[in-house]
Amino acid sequence: MNHSPELLKGTLQTIVLKVLADYGKMYGYELVQRVRQLSANTITLTEGALYPTLHRMEKNGLLKTEVVMVGKRMRKYYRITPAGKEAVDVKIDNFVSFIRTMSAVLSLKAWV
């Protein structure tokens, strides 16, 4: 079962920061594939959602880019910054708190 784009929208920055913090620099397609692998094929990031988020995170100082020539192509790698490393823990804590709150609201006893 794939997760809805609406649910992913609010967690995309958290996902990107955590994956980059854990696995190091990646280019966009590589990031998409890693998330797909980690989620057992239940999360599929689209270019339309991913790239605007990456650009916004770079603008906000959470990511830094590096352009590398691979053969005759340029590949843009994204790397987490020190500010991004600080933000990832805060975002994960906020997400866990949100899950606990939603579990209580929805009476999901296993999560509370």
C-alpha positions as semicolon CSV with decimal commas, in nm:
position;residue;x (nm);y (nm);z (nm)
1;M;0,000;0,000;0,000
2;N;0,144;0,336;-0,102
3;H;0,097;0,629;0,133
4;S;-0,104;0,927;0,017
5;P;0,076;1,236;-0,111
6;E;-0,114;1,446;0,144
7;L;0,036;1,250;0,432
8;L;0,385;1,266;0,283
9;K;0,372;1,639;0,216
10;G;0,405;1,730;0,582
11;T;0,689;1,487;0,643
12;L;0,899;1,529;0,330
13;Q;1,159;1,759;0,486
14;T;1,196;1,523;0,782
15;I;1,241;1,225;0,550
16;V;1,501;1,403;0,334
17;L;1,700;1,532;0,631
18;K;1,704;1,195;0,806
19;V;1,808;1,001;0,495
20;L;2,086;1,248;0,415
21;A;2,201;1,250;0,778
22;D;2,218;0,869;0,780
23;Y;2,355;0,800;0,430
24;G;2,548;1,111;0,331
25;K;2,528;1,312;0,010
26;M;2,291;1,196;-0,261
27;Y;2,148;1,320;-0,587
28;G;1,772;1,340;-0,634
29;Y;1,708;1,006;-0,804
30;E;1,932;0,830;-0,554
31;L;1,732;0,985;-0,270
32;V;1,405;0,868;-0,428
33;Q;1,540;0,514;-0,459
34;R;1,673;0,506;-0,100
35;V;1,339;0,621;0,042
36;R;1,159;0,363;-0,169
37;Q;1,396;0,093;-0,040
38;L;1,372;0,201;0,325
39;S;0,992;0,212;0,306
40;A;0,961;-0,131;0,141
41;N;0,819;0,040;-0,169
42;T;0,539;0,218;0,018
43;I;0,677;0,572;-0,020
44;T;0,733;0,702;-0,370
45;L;0,867;1,055;-0,387
46;T;0,772;1,243;-0,701
47;E;0,997;1,496;-0,875
48;G;0,718;1,751;-0,842
49;A;0,730;1,724;-0,464
50;L;1,097;1,644;-0,408
51;Y;1,282;1,909;-0,606
52;P;1,091;2,215;-0,481
53;T;1,145;2,082;-0,128
54;L;1,519;2,032;-0,188
55;H;1,550;2,385;-0,331
56;R;1,356;2,535;-0,038
57;M;1,571;2,345;0,212
58;E;1,887;2,467;0,038
59;K;1,757;2,825;0,046
60;N;1,686;2,785;0,419
61;G;2,039;2,660;0,489
62;L;1,944;2,301;0,573
63;L;2,113;2,154;0,264
64;K;2,413;2,238;0,050
65;T;2,458;2,133;-0,310
66;E;2,761;2,013;-0,500
67;V;2,768;1,974;-0,877
68;V;2,981;1,686;-1,005
69;M;3,054;1,586;-1,363
70;V;2,966;1,219;-1,420
71;G;3,078;1,130;-1,769
72;K;2,930;1,404;-1,985
73;R;2,650;1,485;-1,740
74;M;2,636;1,713;-1,442
75;R;2,488;1,561;-1,130
76;K;2,370;1,775;-0,838
77;Y;2,435;1,621;-0,498
78;Y;2,260;1,733;-0,181
79;R;2,434;1,726;0,155
80;I;2,297;1,810;0,498
81;T;2,446;2,120;0,666
82;P;2,515;2,165;1,038
83;A;2,184;2,356;1,061
84;G;2,014;2,063;0,888
85;K;2,166;1,821;1,140
86;E;2,020;2,028;1,423
87;A;1,683;2,050;1,249
88;V;1,651;1,676;1,183
89;D;1,636;1,588;1,554
90;V;1,378;1,860;1,622
91;K;1,166;1,749;1,325
92;I;1,179;1,385;1,434
93;D;1,081;1,476;1,791
94;N;0,791;1,685;1,658
95;F;0,682;1,401;1,431
96;V;0,688;1,143;1,713
97;S;0,486;1,380;1,931
98;F;0,235;1,427;1,647
99;I;0,203;1,048;1,603
100;R;0,133;1,007;1,976
101;T;-0,126;1,285;1,967
102;M;-0,300;1,142;1,659
103;S;-0,295;0,795;1,811
104;A;-0,470;0,927;2,119
105;V;-0,725;1,123;1,913
106;L;-0,795;0,822;1,691
107;S;-0,795;0,578;1,986
108;L;-0,507;0,372;1,847
109;K;-0,407;0,200;2,171
110;A;-0,090;0,040;2,031
111;W;0,074;0,382;1,974
112;V;-0,021;0,577;2,286
